[in-house]
Amino acid sequence: MLSDKNPRISKDEYFMKIAEVVSQRSTCVKRRVGAVLVKDSHVISTGYNGAPSGLKHCSPEICVRKNLKSGEKPELCRGIHAEANCIIQAAIHGTSIKGDTTLYSTTFPCMSCLKLLINAGVKKVVYREGYNMENRVKEELLKESNLIVQELMKKHFTTS
């Protein structure tokens, strides 16, 4: 039974909590990111950041970016980002993500993932924390693409 003391969480909160659980599978030594692609209020794929399937997991010994700043030299990273893994998993299982699809991510997508999401036809991105990137370029991409972006702050989550 729901009450004022125990309200039902919103769909945004629900799917973000799933993304947070997914992030716990990450093998990245710098930042754990989880993402969930949702269509018609149903999860169609999940992804977390880490090394490609079948390869050694990221570790402090093999991470060449461990001492770099966030967003610095991303091309050196051996991992695949959570958002890209969501797209890959949907493709592997033959699920279209074009159209009324929302990506929930614990972190705002990097420029490469943002471009992938735009090209894949994702309609909306809901994220919890920002990502260090050039704001002018990001804003131009978002304006031109009509991608809807919404920040969902952790303080908006209900406690359980």
ZIFENRA-V179097 format. One record per residue. N is the residue number from 1. RES is the residue in three letters. SS is DSSP state (h for helix, s for strand, l for the rest). PSI is psi in radians with two decimals (999 if undefined). NEAR is the number of other C-alpha atoms within 8 Angstrom. Layout:
BEGIN
n: (N:N)
res: (RES:RES)
ss: (SS:SS)
psi: (PSI:PSI)
near: (NEAR:NEAR)
END
This chain:
BEGIN
n: (1:2:3:4:5:6:7:8:9:10:11:12:13:14:15:16:17:18:19:20:21:22:23:24:25:26:27:28:29:30:31:32:33:34:35:36:37:38:39:40:41:42:43:44:45:46:47:48:49:50:51:52:53:54:55:56:57:58:59:60:61:62:63:64:65:66:67:68:69:70:71:72:73:74:75:76:77:78:79:80:81:82:83:84:85:86:87:88:89:90:91:92:93:94:95:96:97:98:99:100:101:102:103:104:105:106:107:108:109:110:111:112:113:114:115:116:117:118:119:120:121:122:123:124:125:126:127:128:129:130:131:132:133:134:135:136:137:138:139:140:141:142:143:144:145:146:147:148:149:150:151:152:153:154:155:156:157:158:159:160)
res: (MET:LEU:SER:ASP:LYS:ASN:PRO:ARG:ILE:SER:LYS:ASP:GLU:TYR:PHE:MET:LYS:ILE:ALA:GLU:VAL:VAL:SER:GLN:ARG:SER:THR:CYS:VAL:LYS:ARG:ARG:VAL:GLY:ALA:VAL:LEU:VAL:LYS:ASP:SER:HIS:VAL:ILE:SER:THR:GLY:TYR:ASN:GLY:ALA:PRO:SER:GLY:LEU:LYS:HIS:CYS:SER:PRO:GLU:ILE:CYS:VAL:ARG:LYS:ASN:LEU:LYS:SER:GLY:GLU:LYS:PRO:GLU:LEU:CYS:ARG:GLY:ILE:HIS:ALA:GLU:ALA:ASN:CYS:ILE:ILE:GLN:ALA:ALA:ILE:HIS:GLY:THR:SER:ILE:LYS:GLY:ASP:THR:THR:LEU:TYR:SER:THR:THR:PHE:PRO:CYS:MET:SER:CYS:LEU:LYS:LEU:LEU:ILE:ASN:ALA:GLY:VAL:LYS:LYS:VAL:VAL:TYR:ARG:GLU:GLY:TYR:ASN:MET:GLU:ASN:ARG:VAL:LYS:GLU:GLU:LEU:LEU:LYS:GLU:SER:ASN:LEU:ILE:VAL:GLN:GLU:LEU:MET:LYS:LYS:HIS:PHE:THR:THR:SER)
ss: (l:l:s:l:l:s:l:l:l:l:h:h:h:h:h:h:h:h:h:h:h:h:h:l:l:l:l:l:l:l:l:l:l:s:s:s:s:s:s:l:l:s:s:s:s:s:s:s:l:s:s:l:l:l:l:l:l:l:l:l:l:l:l:l:l:l:l:l:l:l:l:l:l:h:h:h:l:l:s:s:l:h:h:h:h:h:h:h:h:h:h:h:l:l:l:l:l:l:l:l:s:s:s:s:s:s:s:l:l:l:h:h:h:h:h:h:h:h:h:h:l:l:l:s:s:s:s:s:s:l:l:l:l:l:h:h:h:h:h:h:h:h:h:h:h:l:l:s:s:s:s:l:l:h:h:h:l:l:l:l)
psi: (2.33:2.57:3.08:-0.51:-0.38:1.19:2.73:2.35:2.73:2.87:-0.68:-0.79:-0.74:-0.90:-0.56:-0.65:-0.65:-0.76:-0.66:-0.70:-0.76:-0.67:-0.40:-0.20:-0.18:2.54:0.14:2.39:-0.24:-0.75:2.26:2.15:2.39:2.59:2.64:2.26:2.27:2.34:2.29:0.73:0.43:2.43:2.20:-0.39:2.80:2.82:2.64:2.84:2.45:3.14:2.70:2.66:2.37:-0.17:2.84:2.44:2.70:2.54:2.82:-0.52:-0.56:-0.11:1.99:-0.15:0.05:-0.51:0.11:2.79:2.77:2.28:-0.10:2.22:0.98:-0.40:-0.28:-0.26:2.32:-0.20:2.82:2.35:2.70:-0.74:-0.75:-0.69:-0.59:-0.81:-0.76:-0.80:-0.71:-0.75:-0.76:-0.65:0.16:0.56:2.11:2.40:0.06:2.42:-2.33:1.10:2.44:2.36:2.20:2.18:2.47:-0.36:2.50:2.40:2.54:3.04:-0.75:-0.81:-0.63:-0.77:-0.67:-0.77:-0.71:-0.82:-0.54:-0.19:0.32:2.40:-0.59:2.55:2.19:2.22:2.82:-0.74:2.69:3.06:2.42:1.81:2.89:1.98:-0.65:-0.82:-0.76:-0.82:-0.70:-0.78:-0.81:-0.73:-0.78:-0.51:-0.37:0.31:2.27:2.31:2.34:2.24:2.30:1.74:2.54:-0.55:-0.30:-0.18:2.49:2.64:2.61:999)
near: (2:7:6:5:5:6:7:5:8:6:7:8:10:9:10:14:8:9:15:12:9:14:15:9:7:12:11:13:10:5:5:12:16:20:18:18:14:13:11:6:6:6:9:10:11:15:16:17:16:14:13:8:4:4:6:5:8:13:9:7:4:6:11:7:8:8:5:7:5:6:9:6:8:6:4:7:9:9:10:10:12:15:16:11:13:15:12:8:11:13:9:7:6:6:8:6:13:9:7:10:14:12:13:14:18:14:11:11:10:9:8:7:11:9:8:9:11:11:7:9:10:16:13:12:13:14:15:13:10:7:10:6:8:6:6:6:7:10:8:8:8:10:8:6:7:7:11:8:8:8:8:11:8:6:5:6:8:6:3:2)
END
